[in-house]
Amino acid sequence: MKLEKIVFLGAGNMAEALAKGLMAGGLCPADRIRVTDVSEERLAHFRKEYGIESLTSNVQALHGATVVVLSVKPQVMGALLAEIAPVLDKQTLVISIAAGVPVSRMEAALGEGTRVVRVMPNMPSLVRMSASALCGGHWVGETDFEMAETILRAVGITVRVSETDMDAVTALSGSGPAYVFYLMECMLEAARKLHLDDDVARQLVYATIEGAARLTQETGVEASVLRQRVTSKGGTTAAALDVFEKRGVREALIDAVTAAHDRSRELSKS
Ligand SMILES: NC(=O)c1ccc[n+]([C@@H]2O[C@H](COP(=O)([O-])OP(=O)(O)OC[C@H]3O[C@@H](n4cnc5c(N)ncnc54)[C@H](OP(=O)(O)O)[C@@H]3O)[C@@H](O)[C@H]2O)c1
């Protein structure tokens, strides 16, 4: 399957991140990308910044599309599906990045035989460091998965999951960047209390978080083992971790991710 024409319905932040990733990675030049939006401003932005064909009509945009990426907010998905269903070619692979919209709902709206891949990317797509999980519908084949993976890998890593795991994925990597931002906020607040210069603290915190993640990835050593290695008995790290354990930070974090999972499940049903 060749990526002749990729069409993004909804030219928001995620569509822009993906389009930029595809162009930067040499996977797809601007002239094989098309976007739609209700906002003239967004369309003008895509035209001016990237030379990408931009139009308001979702129906017209689908003409000749190899892949269509549904990149609108979940609350407008119903209307969008109803609008494109009558004109969508069954040859076109549908990739949805809308949070919480089940494959079955899209298949029901778009008709039998439509190949739908559902993806949960995350915010670091904007810097090509996304963590995306993919699952496929009834009619999705291996080449469809590979095409979706090729597109999503333009902005980061991909994993395949079953759709029943999508709420857990949403809780882990979908909402995950916010947990890390929260940790950053706390570390920076502590640094301020300790009279460290803001700019110095920021540089140290960002590099520390990125470094810890990369160390875990590159060594393949479990985070729990690396944590033990960096914690000498009676030392400074031990003093900090002792506070975490005593205050129940571990339980709070596990409860928080579970709450995100439960909320994702509720929202998908509604
Ligand atoms: N941002 C994230 O970190 C993230 C992570 C994972 C998944 N997602 C999912 O990715 C999707 C897009 O998110 P985003 O952050 O890129 O949203 P966004 O910036 O709001 O982009 C959506 C765009 O679609 C436009 N739009 C609305 N109705 C439309 C229609 N009928 N036809 C064409 N375009 C229409 C919107 O215009 P108006 O704003 O004028 O309505 C907006 O410009 C969402 O479903 C979200 O759940 C996002």
PDBQT file of the ligand as one rigid body, heavy atoms in Angstrom, charges set to zero:
ROOT
HETATM    1  N1  LIG A 301      -3.863  16.975  21.818  1.00  0.00    +0.000 N 
HETATM    2  C1  LIG A 301      -3.497  15.825  22.378  1.00  0.00    +0.000 C 
HETATM    3  O1  LIG A 301      -2.558  15.743  23.186  1.00  0.00    +0.000 OA
HETATM    4  C2  LIG A 301      -4.202  14.544  21.989  1.00  0.00    +0.000 A 
HETATM    5  C3  LIG A 301      -3.719  13.327  22.456  1.00  0.00    +0.000 A 
HETATM    6  C4  LIG A 301      -4.359  12.152  22.062  1.00  0.00    +0.000 A 
HETATM    7  C5  LIG A 301      -5.458  12.218  21.227  1.00  0.00    +0.000 A 
HETATM    8  N2  LIG A 301      -5.919  13.409  20.802  1.00  0.00    +0.000 N 
HETATM    9  C6  LIG A 301      -7.100  13.449  19.943  1.00  0.00    +0.000 C 
HETATM   10  O2  LIG A 301      -6.771  14.064  18.715  1.00  0.00    +0.000 OA
HETATM   11  C7  LIG A 301      -7.909  14.730  18.193  1.00  0.00    +0.000 C 
HETATM   12  C8  LIG A 301      -7.496  16.124  17.768  1.00  0.00    +0.000 C 
HETATM   13  O3  LIG A 301      -6.976  16.807  18.896  1.00  0.00    +0.000 OA
HETATM   14  P1  LIG A 301      -6.302  18.249  18.737  1.00  0.00    +0.000 P 
HETATM   15  O4  LIG A 301      -5.661  18.545  20.027  1.00  0.00    +0.000 OA
HETATM   16  O5  LIG A 301      -5.521  18.311  17.470  1.00  0.00    +0.000 OA
HETATM   17  O6  LIG A 301      -7.638  19.120  18.574  1.00  0.00    +0.000 OA
HETATM   18  P2  LIG A 301      -7.835  20.544  17.947  1.00  0.00    +0.000 P 
HETATM   19  O7  LIG A 301      -6.554  21.301  17.963  1.00  0.00    +0.000 OA
HETATM   20  O8  LIG A 301      -9.060  21.133  18.547  1.00  0.00    +0.000 OA
HETATM   21  O9  LIG A 301      -8.133  20.187  16.389  1.00  0.00    +0.000 OA
HETATM   22  C9  LIG A 301      -9.359  19.823  15.867  1.00  0.00    +0.000 C 
HETATM   23  C10 LIG A 301      -9.655  20.775  14.711  1.00  0.00    +0.000 C 
HETATM   24  O10 LIG A 301     -10.794  20.273  14.014  1.00  0.00    +0.000 OA
HETATM   25  C11 LIG A 301     -11.604  21.394  13.672  1.00  0.00    +0.000 C 
HETATM   26  N3  LIG A 301     -12.969  20.936  13.386  1.00  0.00    +0.000 N 
HETATM   27  C12 LIG A 301     -14.070  20.965  14.189  1.00  0.00    +0.000 A 
HETATM   28  N4  LIG A 301     -15.133  20.452  13.540  1.00  0.00    +0.000 NA
HETATM   29  C13 LIG A 301     -14.686  20.077  12.310  1.00  0.00    +0.000 A 
HETATM   30  C14 LIG A 301     -15.316  19.482  11.185  1.00  0.00    +0.000 A 
HETATM   31  N5  LIG A 301     -16.608  19.146  11.198  1.00  0.00    +0.000 N 
HETATM   32  N6  LIG A 301     -14.565  19.251  10.087  1.00  0.00    +0.000 NA
HETATM   33  C15 LIG A 301     -13.253  19.564  10.052  1.00  0.00    +0.000 A 
HETATM   34  N7  LIG A 301     -12.608  20.136  11.094  1.00  0.00    +0.000 NA
HETATM   35  C16 LIG A 301     -13.312  20.398  12.204  1.00  0.00    +0.000 A 
HETATM   36  C17 LIG A 301     -11.490  22.267  14.886  1.00  0.00    +0.000 C 
HETATM   37  O11 LIG A 301     -11.939  23.575  14.650  1.00  0.00    +0.000 OA
HETATM   38  P3  LIG A 301     -12.593  24.412  15.898  1.00  0.00    +0.000 P 
HETATM   39  O12 LIG A 301     -11.554  24.418  16.970  1.00  0.00    +0.000 OA
HETATM   40  O13 LIG A 301     -12.858  25.752  15.293  1.00  0.00    +0.000 OA
HETATM   41  O14 LIG A 301     -13.817  23.663  16.286  1.00  0.00    +0.000 OA
HETATM   42  C18 LIG A 301      -9.979  22.182  15.167  1.00  0.00    +0.000 C 
HETATM   43  O15 LIG A 301      -9.256  23.129  14.406  1.00  0.00    +0.000 OA
HETATM   44  C19 LIG A 301      -8.971  14.725  19.295  1.00  0.00    +0.000 C 
HETATM   45  O16 LIG A 301      -9.990  13.827  18.976  1.00  0.00    +0.000 OA
HETATM   46  C20 LIG A 301      -8.234  14.265  20.532  1.00  0.00    +0.000 C 
HETATM   47  O17 LIG A 301      -9.051  13.445  21.324  1.00  0.00    +0.000 OA
HETATM   48  C21 LIG A 301      -5.309  14.585  21.143  1.00  0.00    +0.000 A 
ENDROOT
TORSDOF 0
